[in-house]
């Protein structure tokens, strides 16, 4: 992979014919009409809540095409919000932008989103490990004593999260989720999330990847509850290579941990402006995303 690939990254989108409905750290979302949205995954990458100055080649295409793969694999468990990712079937207003959109976008049904992230953890890592060391529990769920970092849990646990005013994800208890979203919907989302995770984790393990944890987002359409946004990507999940898994320490991963590690090494103060990445860090990160896609899908990314 050559440094020239950095010239091909997509950091910003501009479709003046459509209203920009939302712009997040990675995705730009446009309103196509009252019932449909266009999701575009850029090559932006964030770390420590800031978007970095350097994009990651092909990252948006990995996120989109891996989500499409999982949407199809999981369709018998729950429907999703996808209409099509075939740019030839997009509304005519989008045809001038086909090359920009190809492989990194999807036309979806607009959903009324549940304002809670549905997190499932099969292994103890990240914020859950920090909480466990302090309290012996995660999101109010008591865990066995003596767990090591990256240990597999006796069974997957559901640990919902919500966005705090600071923009950080805030772990909450299931009881608090029930107060916000209602008991019946909360139980339904918990059970669905655990079932989706187990199905995906079993599949991924056969492909040499451990899904340590992941987060799902759900919404309601006229047809009912749907799986929405992205699903089981390196941005929303911790993917570990199974062949090098060794509990008791942090694991190698197929996500942006490589970027976080670099930023820690240069002692960035985690305040704006966010720094640029050296070409070798951006390209190595791209390779990790592409490898995750190859392992999980068994095919090369459509670039």
VOBA-1610 file (N, C-alpha, C; in pm, whole numbers, padded with zeros to 5 digits, always signed):
BEGIN
Unk+00086-00119+00000Unk+00000+00000+00000Unk+00089+00124+00000Unk+00067+00216-00092Unk+00158+00328-00113Unk+00104+00457-00051Unk+00195+00551-00016Unk+00150+00680+00039Unk+00058+00756-00054Unk+00066+00729-00187Unk-00021+00799-00282Unk-00169+00773-00253Unk-00198+00662-00183Unk-00337+00631-00150Unk-00398+00739-00061Unk-00315+00810+00012Unk-00367+00915+00099Unk-00433+01027+00018Unk-00396+01038-00109Unk-00456+01140-00195Unk-00599+01104-00235Unk-00639+00979-00212Unk-00770+00933-00257Unk-00875+00936-00145Unk-00836+00975-00025Unk-00932+00970+00086Unk-01041+01075+00066Unk-01161+01041+00115Unk-01275+01134+00111Unk-01300+01183+00252Unk-01274+01311+00274Unk-01292+01368+00408Unk-01422+01447+00419Unk-01466+01504+00308Unk-01587+01586+00311Unk-01674+01554+00191Unk-01805+01566+00209Unk-01898+01546+00098Unk-01971+01678+00073Unk-02018+01691-00048Unk-02092+01813-00085Unk-02194+01777-00192Unk-02319+01769-00151Unk-02428+01744-00245Unk-02528+01858-00227Unk-02505+01971-00293Unk-02586+02092-00269Unk-02734+02074-00302Unk-02768+01975-00386Unk-02909+01954-00420Unk-02989+01897-00303Unk-02920+01843-00203Unk-02988+01781-00090Unk-02954+01853+00040Unk-03045+01841+00136Unk-03023+01898+00269Unk-02931+01806+00348Unk-02826+01864+00408Unk-02741+01787+00497Unk-02817+01767+00627Unk-02860+01645+00650Unk-02946+01611+00764Unk-02864+01600+00893Unk-02745+01543+00884Unk-02658+01529+01001Unk-02516+01502+00951Unk-02418+01544+01030Unk-02279+01517+00999Unk-02210+01475+01127Unk-02167+01350+01132Unk-02101+01299+01251Unk-01951+01294+01234Unk-01886+01217+01319Unk-01740+01207+01311Unk-01696+01135+01185Unk-01779+01045+01135Unk-01744+00969+01015Unk-01847+00986+00904Unk-01976+00983+00937Unk-02081+00981+00835Unk-02143+01118+00811Unk-02175+01142+00683Unk-02259+01254+00643Unk-02393+01195+00600Unk-02500+01252+00648Unk-02634+01200+00619Unk-02715+01310+00551Unk-02769+01279+00433Unk-02849+01375+00357Unk-02995+01329+00353Unk-03085+01427+00355Unk-03227+01397+00340Unk-03260+01389+00192Unk-03306+01272+00148Unk-03342+01254+00008Unk-03488+01297-00013Unk-03575+01255+00075Unk-03714+01300+00078Unk-03765+01276+00220Unk-03894+01287+00243Unk-03946+01275+00379Unk-03928+01136+00439Unk-03909+01037+00354Unk-03901+00899+00404Unk-03764+00835+00389Unk-03671+00899+00319Unk-03543+00835+00290Unk-03425+00927+00319Unk-03317+00864+00362Unk-03192+00934+00388Unk-03081+00866+00309Unk-02977+00944+00279Unk-02856+00890+00217Unk-02744+00894+00319Unk-02690+00776+00353Unk-02577+00765+00444Unk-02449+00756+00361Unk-02351+00841+00391Unk-02220+00836+00325Unk-02113+00821+00433Unk-02036+00714+00423Unk-01926+00693+00517Unk-01799+00752+00456Unk-01747+00858+00516Unk-01624+00920+00469Unk-01504+00839+00521Unk-01385+00888+00492Unk-01264+00825+00542Unk-01210+00896+00666Unk-01294+00979+00726Unk-01252+01046+00850Unk-01232+00943+00961Unk-01142+00975+01052Unk-01123+00889+01169Unk-01115+00977+01293Unk-01178+00932+01398Unk-01175+01007+01523Unk-01102+00925+01629Unk-01047+00997+01725Unk-00984+00933+01841Unk-00994+01030+01957Unk-01028+00977+02072Unk-01043+01059+02192Unk-01139+01176+02168Unk-01245+01146+02091Unk-01356+01239+02064Unk-01322+01352+01969Unk-01211+01342+01897Unk-01177+01444+01798Unk-01151+01380+01662Unk-01196+01447+01557Unk-01167+01400+01421Unk-01027+01443+01385Unk-00946+01349+01341Unk-00806+01378+01309Unk-00795+01444+01172Unk-00679+01506+01149Unk-00658+01580+01025Unk-00633+01489+00907Unk-00596+01364+00932Unk-00563+01269+00825Unk-00672+01163+00813Unk-00713+01134+00690Unk-00809+01028+00668Unk-00741+00893+00649Unk-00821+00787+00653Unk-00771+00650+00638Unk-00822+00595+00505Unk-00733+00561+00411Unk-00778+00514+00280Unk-00873+00395+00290Unk-00983+00404+00216Unk-01084+00298+00203Unk-01164+00271+00330Unk-01144+00348+00435Unk-01213+00322+00561Unk-01365+00329+00545Unk-01415+00433+00477Unk-01559+00446+00460Unk-01619+00332+00381Unk-01543+00280+00284Unk-01593+00167+00205Unk-01596+00040+00288Unk-01497+00021+00375Unk-01500-00095+00464Unk-01621-00089+00556Unk-01644+00027+00617Unk-01756+00040+00710Unk-01889+00012+00641Unk-01906+00068+00522Unk-02032+00049+00450Unk-02050-00095+00405Unk-01948-00150+00339Unk-01964-00284+00281Unk-01967-00393+00387Unk-01901-00370+00501Unk-01911-00468+00609Unk-02049-00461+00675Unk-02103-00340+00689Unk-02240-00327+00741Unk-02340-00398+00650Unk-02323-00381+00520Unk-02412-00447+00424Unk-02403-00599+00439Unk-02282-00649+00457Unk-02263-00793+00476Unk-02340-00842+00599Unk-02326-00771+00710Unk-02394-00813+00834Unk-02545-00794+00824Unk-02591-00687+00761Unk-02735-00668+00743Unk-02795-00791+00675Unk-02726-00842+00573Unk-02775-00958+00500Unk-02769-01084+00587Unk-02659-01100+00660Unk-02642-01221+00741Unk-02744-01227+00855Unk-02783-01112+00906Unk-02869-01105+01025Unk-03016-01082+00992Unk-03050-01080+00864Unk-03185-01038+00825Unk-03295-01128+00881Unk-03263-01253+00913Unk-03365-01342+00969Unk-03390-01316+01117Unk-03299-01242+01181Unk-03316-01207+01322Unk-03394-01077+01336Unk-03355-00979+01256Unk-03423-00849+01261Unk-03407-00778+01127Unk-03511-00712+01077Unk-03497-00634+00955Unk-03409-00511+00979Unk-03365-00447+00873Unk-03280-00329+00884Unk-03337-00216+00798Unk-03270-00103+00802Unk-03325+00017+00735Unk-03278+00032+00591Unk-03202-00064+00538Unk-03146-00051+00404Unk-03253-00059+00295Unk-03245+00032+00200Unk-03325+00023+00077Unk-03238-00034-00033Unk-03125+00031-00060Unk-03030-00019-00160Unk-02896+00051-00141Unk-02790-00018-00182Unk-02657+00044-00188Unk-02608+00048-00332Unk-02695+00016-00425Unk-02664+00017-00568Unk-02685+00159-00621Unk-02575+00228-00651Unk-02587+00369-00691Unk-02667+00384-00820Unk-02675+00279-00901Unk-02753+00288-01025Unk-02903+00298-00994Unk-02943+00259-00874Unk-03084+00264-00835Unk-03116+00386-00748Unk-03018+00472-00726Unk-03041+00593-00649Unk-03128+00691-00729Unk-03195+00783-00660Unk-03270+00887-00731Unk-03182+00964-00830Unk-03243+01014-00934Unk-03169+01079-01042Unk-03083+01194-00993Unk-03127+01263-00889Unk-03052+01377-00838Unk-02912+01337-00792Unk-02894+01209-00761Unk-02764+01162-00710Unk-02674+01105-00818Unk-02724+01090-00938Unk-02645+01028-01044Unk-02515+01100-01075Unk-02509+01234-01069Unk-02380+01300-01094Unk-02273+01266-00990Unk-02314+01209-00878Unk-02220+01182-00769Unk-02191+01032-00755Unk-02226+00955-00857Unk-02218+00809-00845Unk-02079+00759-00809Unk-01977+00813-00871Unk-01842+00762-00845Unk-01798+00793-00702Unk-01837+00906-00652Unk-01805+00941-00514Unk-01880+00852-00416Unk-02002+00815-00451Unk-02090+00740-00360Unk-02070+00589-00368Unk-02017+00542-00479Unk-02009+00397-00502Unk-01926+00329-00392Unk-01986+00228-00329Unk-01914+00148-00231Unk-01910+00204-00091Unk-01948+00332-00074Unk-01940+00393+00058Unk-02072+00458+00103Unk-02180+00428+00034Unk-02306+00493+00068Unk-02421+00393+00065Unk-02530+00429+00129Unk-02652+00348+00120Unk-02775+00436+00138Unk-02876+00404+00061Unk-03006+00469+00071Unk-03087+00392+00174Unk-03139+00462+00274Unk-03208+00393+00384Unk-03343+00459+00411Unk-03428+00382+00477Unk-03554+00437+00526Unk-03526+00519+00651Unk-03581+00637+00656Unk-03564+00720+00774Unk-03634+00656+00893Unk-03563+00642+01004Unk-03616+00575+01122Unk-03617+00671+01240Unk-03710+00648+01329Unk-03712+00719+01457Unk-03618+00644+01551Unk-03499+00697+01571Unk-03394+00622+01641Unk-03417+00617+01792Unk-03384+00503+01850Unk-03383+00489+01996Unk-03255+00556+02046Unk-03268+00648+02140Unk-03155+00731+02182Unk-03066+00660+02284Unk-03044+00533+02265Unk-02958+00454+02353Unk-02876+00359+02267Unk-02748+00352+02296Unk-02662+00257+02225Unk-02668+00123+02297Unk-02693+00018+02223Unk-02710-00116+02281Unk-02578-00190+02272Unk-02503-00189+02380Unk-02369-00246+02384Unk-02374-00387+02441Unk-02304-00478+02374Unk-02290-00615+02425Unk-02141-00644+02439Unk-02106-00703+02553Unk-01966-00736+02581Unk-01954-00886+02607Unk-01866-00949+02531Unk-01837-01090+02555Unk-01706-01109+02627Unk-01624-01003+02628Unk-01493-01004+02692Unk-01479-00872+02768Unk-01391-00867+02865Unk-01380-00747+02946Unk-01261-00664+02899Unk-01289-00545+02851Unk-01187-00459+02793Unk-01237-00315+02797Unk-01149-00222+02769Unk-01188-00082+02757Unk-01248-00025+02884Unk-01358+00052+02868Unk-01421+00117+02983Unk-01477+00015+03082Unk-01517-00102+03032Unk-01569-00206+03121Unk-01458-00257+03213Unk-01338-00272+03160Unk-01225-00318+03242Unk-01192-00216+03350Unk-01195-00088+03313Unk-01169+00017+03412Unk-01274+00015+03523Unk-01400+00001+03484Unk-01509-00001+03582Unk-01500-00125+03671Unk-01466-00238+03611Unk-01456-00362+03688Unk-01345-00352+03792Unk-01231-00294+03757Unk-01121-00282+03851Unk-01159-00197+03971Unk-01246-00099+03947Unk-01286-00008+04055Unk-01400-00065+04139Unk-01496-00131+04072Unk-01620-00166+04142Unk-01652-00315+04140Unk-01584-00394+04059Unk-01617-00535+04049Unk-01743-00563+03971Unk-01791-00460+03902Unk-01915-00473+03824Unk-01905-00384+03701Unk-01999-00405+03608Unk-02008-00321+03488Unk-02154-00287+03467Unk-02185-00159+03463Unk-02323-00114+03443Unk-02419-00180+03542Unk-02374-00197+03665Unk-02459-00256+03768Unk-02464-00407+03766Unk-02391-00470+03673Unk-02388-00617+03665Unk-02266-00668+03740Unk-02287-00743+03846Unk-02175-00799+03922Unk-02106-00908+03841Unk-01974-00906+03841Unk-01896-01004+03767Unk-01807-01083+03863Unk-01764-01203+03821Unk-01680-01285+03910Unk-01552-01212+03950Unk-01501-01243+04066Unk-01375-01186+04111Unk-01259-01250+04034Unk-01150-01177+04025Unk-01028-01232+03967Unk-01018-01230+03817Unk-01108-01159+03749Unk-01098-01150+03604Unk-00973-01071+03564Unk-00912-01113+03454Unk-00799-01041+03398Unk-00845-00957+03279Unk-00766-00858+03244Unk-00798-00779+03126Unk-00809-00870+03004Unk-00913-00851+02925Unk-00940-00927+02802Unk-00994-01066+02826Unk-01023-01104+02951Unk-01083-01234+02977Unk-01221-01245+02912Unk-01255-01366+02868Unk-01391-01390+02822Unk-01484-01396+02943Unk-01598-01333+02933Unk-01695-01334+03041Unk-01770-01467+03044Unk-01823-01506+03160Unk-01899-01633+03166Unk-02009-01640+03062Unk-02072-01527+03034Unk-02169-01514+02926Unk-02174-01368+02885Unk-02211-01338+02760Unk-02217-01198+02717Unk-02312-01116+02805Unk-02278-00990+02825Unk-02361-00902+02906Unk-02405-00781+02823Unk-02522-00730+02855Unk-02580-00614+02787Unk-02554-00491+02873Unk-02479-00396+02819Unk-02439-00277+02896Unk-02473-00152+02815Unk-02595-00103+02824Unk-02636+00011+02742Unk-02556+00136+02773Unk-02559+00227+02678Unk-02488+00354+02695Unk-02570+00465+02632Unk-02546+00584+02681Unk-02614+00701+02626Unk-02511+00811+02608Unk-02541+00907+02525Unk-02450+01018+02502Unk-02467+01121+02614Unk-02360+01149+02686Unk-02364+01255+02786Unk-02352+01390+02716Unk-02374+01498+02790Unk-02365+01631+02732Unk-02227+01660+02677Unk-02125+01594+02733Unk-01988+01616+02689Unk-01962+01553+02553Unk-02053+01464+02509Unk-02031+01393+02384Unk-01971+01256+02403Unk-01926+01225+02523Unk-01873+01092+02553Unk-01988+00994+02570Unk-01961+00866+02541Unk-02056+00762+02574Unk-02055+00742+02725Unk-02173+00730+02783Unk-02184+00709+02927Unk-02255+00577+02953Unk-02185+00483+03015Unk-02247+00356+03049Unk-02359+00377+03150Unk-02471+00312+03129Unk-02584+00324+03222Unk-02634+00184+03257Unk-02710+00175+03364Unk-02768+00047+03404Unk-02890+00015+03318Unk-02927-00112+03318Unk-03047-00152+03245Unk-03170-00083+03305Unk-03170-00066+03437Unk-03283-00001+03504Unk-03300+00143+03455Unk-03186+00212+03438Unk-03196+00349+03388Unk-03242+00351+03242Unk-03197+00254+03164Unk-03244+00244+03026Unk-03395+00225+03024Unk-03446+00138+03112Unk-03590+00111+03117Unk-03667+00238+03153Unk-03611+00322+03239Unk-03677+00448+03273Unk-03683+00541+03153Unk-03580+00539+03069Unk-03575+00629+02955Unk-03654+00576+02835Unk-03637+00449+02804Unk-03695+00393+02682Unk-03821+00312+02707Unk-03849+00281+02833Unk-03965+00199+02866Unk-03923+00054+02889Unk-03984-00014+02986Unk-03942-00151+03021Unk-03956-00250+02906Unk-04070-00247+02835Unk-04093-00347+02730Unk-03993-00333+02616Unk-03973-00210+02567Unk-03878-00188+02458Unk-03737-00221+02504Unk-03703-00188+02627Unk-03568-00216+02677Unk-03542-00366+02681Unk-03638-00443+02726Unk-03621-00589+02728Unk-03606-00644+02586Unk-03687-00590+02494Unk-03680-00636+02356Unk-03544-00606+02295Unk-03493-00486+02319Unk-03363-00447+02263Unk-03250-00526+02327Unk-03260-00551+02456Unk-03158-00632+02524Unk-03153-00772+02464Unk-03268-00835+02451Unk-03272-00972+02400Unk-03225-00979+02255Unk-03267-00881+02174Unk-03223-00876+02035Unk-03072-00856+02026Unk-03020-00765+02105Unk-02877-00734+02100Unk-02794-00857+02137Unk-02834-00927+02241Unk-02760-01046+02282Unk-02767-01155+02175Unk-02883-01170+02112Unk-02897-01272+02007Unk-02813-01237+01885Unk-02815-01109+01845Unk-02735-01065+01730Unk-02587-01085+01759Unk-02545-01044+01879Unk-02404-01057+01915Unk-02360-01203+01910Unk-02438-01291+01970Unk-02398-01432+01975Unk-02389-01492+01836Unk-02485-01458+01750Unk-02482-01507+01613Unk-02358-01457+01540Unk-02329-01329+01554Unk-02213-01270+01486Unk-02082-01322+01545Unk-02076-01334+01677Unk-01953-01379+01742Unk-01920-01523+01702Unk-02023-01608+01695Unk-02000-01748+01653Unk-01949-01753+01510Unk-02009-01672+01423Unk-01965-01668+01283Unk-01821-01617+01274Unk-01792-01505+01342Unk-01660-01443+01331Unk-01550-01535+01384Unk-01582-01609+01491Unk-01480-01698+01549Unk-01438-01804+01448Unk-01532-01848+01366Unk-01498-01944+01260Unk-01406-01881+01155Unk-01406-01748+01150Unk-01323-01674+01055Unk-01195-01621+01119Unk-01169-01662+01243Unk-01044-01622+01308Unk-01048-01488+01377Unk-01168-01436+01402Unk-01182-01307+01469Unk-01269-01321+01593Unk-01221-01265+01703Unk-01300-01255+01826Unk-01368-01119+01828Unk-01499-01118+01844Unk-01570-00990+01864Unk-01580-00970+02015Unk-01492-00888+02067Unk-01485-00869+02212Unk-01607-00794+02263Unk-01647-00690+02191Unk-01768-00615+02225Unk-01812-00537+02103Unk-01934-00490+02106Unk-01988-00415+01993Unk-02107-00334+02040Unk-02150-00242+01956Unk-02270-00164+01990Unk-02364-00162+01870Unk-02491-00170+01900Unk-02596-00167+01798Unk-02683-00044+01818Unk-02742+00002+01708Unk-02840+00109+01716Unk-02968+00063+01646Unk-03079+00097+01706Unk-03209+00054+01655Unk-03298+00175+01635Unk-03394+00159+01546Unk-03492+00263+01521Unk-03626+00202+01483Unk-03727+00287+01476Unk-03859+00241+01434Unk-03897+00306+01302Unk-03949+00224+01212Unk-04005+00272+01086Unk-04151+00231+01084Unk-04219+00261+00973Unk-04359+00220+00960Unk-04372+00069+00969Unk-04265-00002+00935Unk-04269-00148+00939Unk-04232-00208+01073Unk-04191-00123+01168Unk-04155-00173+01300Unk-04010-00149+01335Unk-03959-00225+01429Unk-03824-00208+01479Unk-03722-00256+01376Unk-03615-00178+01355Unk-03511-00214+01258Unk-03373-00192+01319Unk-03277-00268+01269Unk-03136-00245+01297Unk-03089-00135+01203Unk-03018-00035+01256Unk-02989+00084+01176Unk-02844+00128+01193Unk-02809+00230+01116Unk-02678+00292+01118Unk-02574+00193+01066Unk-02464+00173+01137Unk-02366+00072+01098Unk-02380-00046+01193Unk-02322-00161+01153Unk-02333-00279+01238Unk-02207-00363+01226Unk-02148-00394+01342Unk-02036-00487+01353Unk-01920-00449+01260Unk-01878-00323+01269Unk-01763-00275+01194Unk-01646-00252+01291Unk-01526-00229+01237Unk-01413-00198+01326Unk-01430-00065+01401Unk-01522+00019+01358Unk-01549+00144+01432Unk-01643+00122+01549Unk-01733+00024+01537Unk-01835+00004+01641Unk-01807-00119+01727Unk-01696-00186+01701Unk-01667-00313+01768Unk-01518-00325+01798Unk-01487-00413+01892Unk-01347-00455+01911Unk-01330-00591+01845Unk-01251-00595+01739Unk-01219-00719+01670Unk-01076-00759+01707Unk-01061-00879+01761Unk-00927-00929+01796Unk-00893-01051+01711Unk-00769-01063+01665Unk-00729-01187+01595Unk-00726-01303+01694Unk-00799-01409+01662Unk-00811-01522+01754Unk-00679-01595+01773Unk-00594-01594+01671Unk-00471-01673+01679Unk-00366-01612+01771Unk-00383-01485+01808Unk-00287-01422+01900Unk-00350-01380+02032Unk-00476-01423+02054Unk-00547-01386+02176Unk-00476-01440+02299Unk-00450-01352+02394Unk-00383-01391+02518Unk-00435-01302+02631Unk-00528-01354+02713Unk-00583-01272+02821Unk-00476-01231+02922Unk-00509-01123+02993Unk-00414-01070+03091Unk-00348-00942+03045Unk-00382-00898+02925Unk-00325-00775+02871Unk-00416-00723+02760Unk-00386-00602+02711Unk-00458-00551+02595Unk-00422-00635+02472Unk-00515-00644+02377Unk-00498-00730+02260Unk-00468-00648+02134Unk-00401-00714+02040Unk-00394-00657+01906Unk-00537-00649+01853Unk-00562-00555+01765Unk-00700-00540+01718Unk-00703-00492+01575Unk-00821-00510+01513Unk-00843-00467+01374Unk-00919-00335+01372Unk-00893-00249+01465Unk-00968-00124+01469Unk-00871-00007+01483Unk-00919+00105+01533Unk-00835+00225+01539Unk-00748+00232+01664Unk-00734+00122+01736Unk-00647+00121+01852Unk-00503+00156+01812Unk-00464+00116+01692Unk-00330+00148+01641Unk-00311+00300+01638Unk-00416+00372+01598Unk-00410+00519+01595Unk-00404+00575+01736Unk-00489+00521+01824Unk-00487+00568+01964Unk-00348+00548+02026Unk-00288+00433+01998Unk-00155+00405+02054Unk-00053+00506+02004Unk-00060+00541+01875Unk+00032+00641+01821Unk+00012+00776+01891Unk-00113+00815+01910Unk-00140+00945+01972Unk-00092+00948+02117Unk-00100+00834+02184Unk-00046+00826+02321Unk+00106+00837+02318Unk+00167+00775+02218Unk+00314+00778+02209Unk+00366+00920+02189Unk+00295+01000+02109Unk+00342+01138+02085Unk+00294+01234+02193Unk+00222+01178+02294Unk+00177+01256+02410Unk+00089+01375+02371Unk+00002+01353+02273Unk-00098+01455+02240Unk-00184+01482+02363Unk-00212+01608+02388Unk-00287+01645+02509Unk-00438+01627+02496Unk-00480+01570+02382Unk-00623+01542+02358Unk-00708+01669+02359Unk-00648+01776+02311Unk-00716+01903+02294Unk-00700+01947+02148Unk-00798+02023+02095Unk-00785+02068+01956Unk-00668+02167+01943Unk-00608+02172+01824Unk-00643+02095+01704Unk-00589+01952+01709Unk-00666+01859+01650Unk-00622+01721+01645Unk-00506+01709+01546Unk-00405+01630+01578Unk-00287+01622+01491Unk-00312+01540+01365Unk-00223+01559+01269Unk-00223+01474+01151Unk-00148+01345+01182Unk-00173+01243+01101Unk-00106+01115+01119Unk+00005+01099+01015Unk+00117+01038+01051Unk+00217+01005+00950Unk+00156+00907+00849Unk+00208+00909+00727Unk+00154+00822+00622Unk+00157+00676+00663Unk+00265+00633+00731Unk+00275+00491+00765Unk+00169+00449+00866Unk+00129+00539+00956Unk+00025+00507+01054Unk-00111+00499+00985Unk-00139+00594+00897Unk-00266+00592+00824Unk-00278+00468+00736Unk-00170+00431+00668Unk-00174+00316+00578Unk-00182+00185+00655Unk-00112+00176+00768Unk-00120+00054+00850Unk-00261+00038+00906Unk-00324+00147+00944Unk-00461+00141+00993Unk-00556+00094+00883Unk-00535+00146+00762Unk-00616+00104+00648Unk-00602-00046+00626Unk-00481-00098+00636Unk-00458-00241+00618Unk-00532-00324+00722Unk-00540-00273+00844Unk-00612-00346+00950Unk-00761-00352+00918Unk-00819-00242+00872Unk-00961-00240+00834Unk-00986-00337+00719Unk-00899-00334+00618Unk-00916-00421+00502Unk-00902-00568+00540Unk-00809-00599+00631Unk-00792-00738+00674Unk-00914-00787+00749Unk-00973-00704+00833Unk-01096-00742+00903Unk-01205-00774+00802Unk-01218-00690+00699Unk-01320-00715+00596Unk-01294-00848+00525Unk-01169-00871+00486Unk-01136-00995+00414Unk-01167-01117+00499Unk-01126-01115+00623Unk-01146-01232+00709Unk-01294-01261+00730Unk-01371-01156+00754Unk-01511-01177+00788Unk-01596-01214+00668Unk-01568-01155+00554Unk-01653-01178+00436Unk-01598-01285+00344Unk-01468-01312+00352Unk-01406-01408+00261Unk-01385-01353+00122Unk-01388-01223+00108Unk-01368-01164-00025Unk-01292-01032-00013Unk-01243-00983-00126Unk-01174-00855-00128Unk-01276-00741-00131Unk-01238-00629-00077Unk-01325-00511-00078Unk-01347-00462-00220Unk-01468-00422-00251Unk-01499-00362-00380Unk-01461-00215-00376Unk-01352-00181-00441Unk-01297-00044-00434Unk-01327+00031-00563
//
